[in-house]
Amino acid sequence: MAQVGRELGDIEGRSTRSMPPLSRTREFFSAYTQDLTSDELGKVFTRDAPEAYRFFTRGIDSKAFRSLPRHTRVLKWTQAFFMAFTMRLSPSRRAIYGVALVSAAVGVISLFRGFSVFGVPIVIPPFFFRIGVPTLSFAPGTNWLILAFALMNFLVLLEVFDRLSLKRDLEVAREIQLAMLPGGTWSEPGVEASGLTRPANTVGGDFYDILPQPDGRVIVALGDVAGKASPAALLMALFLAMLRTLVDEPMSLPELARRLNIQVSKHAPPSRFITLFLGLFDPRTGDLEFVNAGQTPPLLLRAGGTVERLSTGGIALAMFEESTYESGHARLEPGDALVMYSDGITEAESPAGVMFEEMGLEAAVRATPGVAAAVLSRAVFRAVDHHRQGERLADDLTVLVLSRPIVPPVPPLIPLPQIS
C-alpha cells in the first residue's frame, strides 16, 4: 500500500511539473478564488465594514466633537476610533499592534526621498494642460506597501469585530447556561446541597441539578457532556430539559437512567455521549439510592474523615441505546457528605503538568469533614485553584455536594421556680 501511494505521488508530481507555468498559475488562481463572488466581496465594504464601524464607535460621544473646527474634529474622531478599537485587544496584543504601527511609520519615513512636483491634468475642451502640485516623494514601491498595510489593518479590524461579536454572544449564552443551574445552597430539614461550576471556555458541557420530589426526597444529578464549548453546552441544555421532564413521571432510578439513555441516543450526534451520576436521597432516613452512568465515582465523606467511592451503575449515556443500569445503595449519617465531581477536577494540571488526581481531591475533602455543603464545595475549588497556580483549564470544573447536617441536640427544659 505504501509503495502504491509513493507511485501515485510520483505520477502526480510529474504531472504537475509537466504543466506549463501559465497553466499552473491559472490553476493556483482558480483554487485560491473559488467560491468568491462579486456580491460576497461587495458585502465586505457595504455590510461588514459599516457594522464594524458602528460596533467600535458605539461608545464615542459624537456630540463632543461638533463644536471643534473641521480639521480638529477629524483628528479627534480618528484618535477616538483608534482607542476604541485598540482597547478591545488584550494588553499583550495591543502592545504588539502598537509596535507594528510604529515600525510601519519608521519604515515609511525611511523611504521618504524629499519633495517633488506632481502634474495634475486639467482638461478644459479644447485645451489640455497640467498644473504642478508639490507632493511628498518616496522610494518606488512605497505606495504599494502602504496600501498593503492599510488592507491588512482593515482585515484585522473586521476579524476583531467578528471575534468580539462572537464573544458577546457566548457571554450571553454563558449567562443563560448558568441561570439553568441551581444557584446558591438548597436546604430542607435534614439535607443541604450546593454546587459550583466553572467552564474551561466561555460555555461548557458540565451540569448539575437538584430536584426536590413531592414525597420529601430529593434527586441530585451531576454529569459531563463529551467535548467542550458551544456544542457541549447545547447538548447539556437539551439533557437538562429531558431530565426535568422525566423526573415527574413515577419510575425507579435505574428506569430513569434507561429512559434518559434512549432519549440522548436519539437526539445526540453519534460522536457525543454523556456521563451521569444520579442520586435519590431521603433526608428522613439518610438512605441514598444512586446510579452511576460512566461518571467519576463520587466520594462519600464520613463525619470521621474516612472516604468511600460510589460507582454502581453502567456505561455512559448514548453509548448504546439498549443499555440498562443498576442502582447502588448507601446511607448518610449526620455529618456525612456526598461529593460529586466532574473529571475536570481530578485532571486539572499544575504548571509542571502534574494532575490534581483523586488523591488531591480526597485530601481536600478530608481536611474539611462535617462542614456545610457550600463550604465543602468551595474548599474543593480552592484546592484545585491552589494546585493549578493559574494554569489554563483543560476541562470544565464542577462540584456538587449533598450533606446531611448534624442536628444539634435539643437542650432539656429547665423547670421554672415556683412562686409561692
Stockholm file with secondary structure:
# STOCKHOLM 1.0

chainA/1-420         MAQVGRELGDIEGRSTRSMPPLSRTREFFSAYTQDLTSDELGKVFTRDAPEAYRFFTRGIDSKAFRSLPRHTRVLKWTQAFFMAFTMRLSPSRRAIYGVALVSAAVGVISLFRGFSVFGVPIVIPPFFFRIGVPTLSFAPGTNWLILAFALMNFLVLLEVFDRLSLKRDLEVAREIQLAMLPGGTWSEPGVEASGLTRPANTVGGDFYDILPQPDGRVIVALGDVAGKASPAALLMALFLAMLRTLVDEPMSLPELARRLNIQVSKHAPPSRFITLFLGLFDPRTGDLEFVNAGQTPPLLLRAGGTVERLSTGGIALAMFEESTYESGHARLEPGDALVMYSDGITEAESPAGVMFEEMGLEAAVRATPGVAAAVLSRAVFRAVDHHRQGERLADDLTVLVLSRPIVPPVPPLIPLPQIS
#=GR chainA/1-420 SS CHHHHHHHHHHHHHHHHHSCHHHHHHHHHHHHTTTCCHHHHHHIIIIIHHHHHHHHTTTCCGGGGTTSCHHHHHHHHHHHHHHHHHTTSCHHHHHHHHHHHHHHHHHHHHTEEEEEEEEEEEEETTEEEEEEEEEEEECTTHHHHHHHHHHHHHHHHHHHHHHHHHHHHHHHHHHHHHHHSCCSEEEETTEEEEEEEECSSSSCSEEEEEEECTTSCEEEEEEEESSCHHHHHHHHHHHHHHHHHHTTSCCCHHHHHHHHHHHHHHHSCTTCCEEEEEEEECTTTCEEEEEEEBCCCCEEECTTSCEEECCCEESCBTSCTTCCCCCEEEECCTTCEEEEECHHHHTCBCTTSCBCHHHHHHHHHHTSTTCCHHHHHHHHHHHHHHHHTTCCCSSCEEEEEEECCCCCCCCCCCCCCCCC
#=GC SS_cons         CHHHHHHHHHHHHHHHHHSCHHHHHHHHHHHHTTTCCHHHHHHIIIIIHHHHHHHHTTTCCGGGGTTSCHHHHHHHHHHHHHHHHHTTSCHHHHHHHHHHHHHHHHHHHHTEEEEEEEEEEEEETTEEEEEEEEEEEECTTHHHHHHHHHHHHHHHHHHHHHHHHHHHHHHHHHHHHHHHSCCSEEEETTEEEEEEEECSSSSCSEEEEEEECTTSCEEEEEEEESSCHHHHHHHHHHHHHHHHHHTTSCCCHHHHHHHHHHHHHHHSCTTCCEEEEEEEECTTTCEEEEEEEBCCCCEEECTTSCEEECCCEESCBTSCTTCCCCCEEEECCTTCEEEEECHHHHTCBCTTSCBCHHHHHHHHHHTSTTCCHHHHHHHHHHHHHHHHTTCCCSSCEEEEEEECCCCCCCCCCCCCCCCC
//
